[in-house]
Amino acid sequence: MDNDKIYKKLPVRRNHMCFGCSPVNPSGLRMQFYGNKESVVSRVTVPEHLCGWTNLVHGGVITTILDEIMSWSALYLLKKIIVTKTITLDFIRPVYIGEELKAEGKVLEIKSKNIASMQGLLYNQKGDICTRSTGNFALLKPKIAQRLGVVDEAVLKDLEPIMNN
C-alpha cells in the first residue's frame, strides 16, 4: 500500500478507554498512529464481534475508524485539540472482518482559525479505497479545550509530545 518507513510512530496515551485508540480497552480497535508532514496512517484489523452482516465490518465501526484517523491527523498536523463537528462517508467497497485495513487522514482545508476540513480514506489489503470520508473539525487551543471540559490537565500532559514536536 505504501512505504510505512517514512512515517514515525505517534505516542500513545495509555490511561484511557477510547474505543478507537486505547491500547487497554479490551473491546476496542486499539488503533496506533504513524505520521509524516502530510498525513497520518493506521493499520487495523477489525475483530469478528464488530461485524454487521456476515463477514462485513459494521458501518458504525468504519465511521469510528475514519473519525479517529481524521482526528489524529488534525491533532498531529495542526497541533490543536479537536472536536468532530460533521462527518460524511462514501461506502465504496465492502470492508471485511479479519482483513488488515489501512486508514489514512490528511488536512483538506483550513476553513478558519477554528475549523479545519479533513479527509479520511480506508483501504483494503489490495490497496483499493473502500470508504472515503470528509469531516469538519473544531480546532481548540489546549486551554480552551480544558475550560470546556474536553480534556483535563493529565490529557494535555499526555499529548505534549504530539502537540510540541
N, C-alpha and C positions, 0 to 999 in steps of 0.2 A: 504494500500500500504506500509506504513512504520510508524514508531513512530516518528512523527514530533517534539516531545518534546525534542529530542536530538539535534535539530538544534536551532541556535539563529538567530533572525531576523537581517538582514543586514540593515544598514542605507540607506535611500532613498534620492537621490538628487531631490529636488522639483522644481528647476527653469530651467527646460529644456523640450524639446518637443520630446524626443526619442520615436519612435513608439512602441518599445518593453517595456521600463521600466518607462517612465514618468508617474507620478501619475496625471498629469494635461492635458495630450493630450486626447481630447475628442474622437478621432478616434483610439487611441492606445490600446495596450493589457494591460497596467498598471500592468505589472508583478512585484511581490515582491519576494525577495530572502531570503533564510534561509541557513546558512552554519554550517558545523561542520569541523573537521580536515580532512575529506576525500572527501566531496562533497558539492555541493550547489544544493538546490531544489527550485522549484517554482510551485505553483498551478495556473492554468489559465483556464478560460472558454472563448472560442472564440465566439464573437458575430456574429449574422446572417449576418451582412453586410460584413463579411470577408470570405464568402463561395466561394467554387469553384463550383463543381457540387452540385446538390440539397443535402442539409444537410451535405456536406463534407467540412472540412476546406481546404482552398486553400493551395496548396503545398508551395507557397512562404511564407505564414504565418507560416506554420510548420517550414520552414527553418529559419525564423526570431526567432521563439521561441527557437530553438536549438542553433542558433548563440548566442543569448542572454545568455542562461544558460551556454554555454561553456565559453563565455567572462567573465561573472560574476564569474565563477569558477576559471578562471585564475587570475582575479583581486584579489579575496579573498584568494585563496590558495597560489598563488605565489607572491602576493604583488607587481605586476607590472602593468603598463598601457599596454593595449594590442590592437593590430590591427589584424583583421582576414586576413590571407594570403590565405588559402584554406579551403573549407568545402565540405564534401561529405555526402550524405544521402542515407539511405536504407529505403524506404517506405514499411513497412511490413504488416500493417493492416490499414483499413480506420480510419480516425480521424473525429469525428462528431462535428458539430456546437452545442453549448449549453451544451456540456458534460465537467465536470471538468476533466482536464488533469493534470498530474504531469510531470514536466521536471526535469531531474537530470543531473548534469555535474560533471566531475572529470578529473584529470590530468592522461593522459596515459603515457607520457614520456617527460622528459626534453631533447630535442634533442641537444641543445647547450645553451650558456648563453643568446641567443637572440631568440630562437624558442622553443615552447612547443607544444606538440600534446595533444589534449583534446578529450574527448568523451562526447556526449550528448545522452540522452535517453528520449523518450516521451512515457508515459504510459497512457492508458485509465483508466476509473473508476474501471474496473475489475483487474487492475494491470498488464495487458498484454502490452508488448512493441509494440508500433505502428510504431515508427520511431527510427532509430539508426543513429547517426552522428559521424563523426570524423572531426577534423579540426586542422590545423596548425596555430598558432598564434605568431605574432612577439611580443616579450617582450621588453618593453621600460622602461627605468628609467624615473621617472617623469619629470626631467629637459629636457631630450631629447625629450620626447613627447611634452612638451611645446614648445621647439625650433622648432619642426617640424609642429606646429600648430594643433596637435591632440587634445590638451587640453589647457586651459588657467589657470591663477592663481586661478580663482574662482572655477573651476572644481577640481583642485588639493586640494584646501581647503575643498571642499565638500567630497572628497574621503579620507581625512586623517583618519577618524575613521576606515575605512576598511583597508587601507594600513598600519596603525600603531598599529593594535591590536595584 
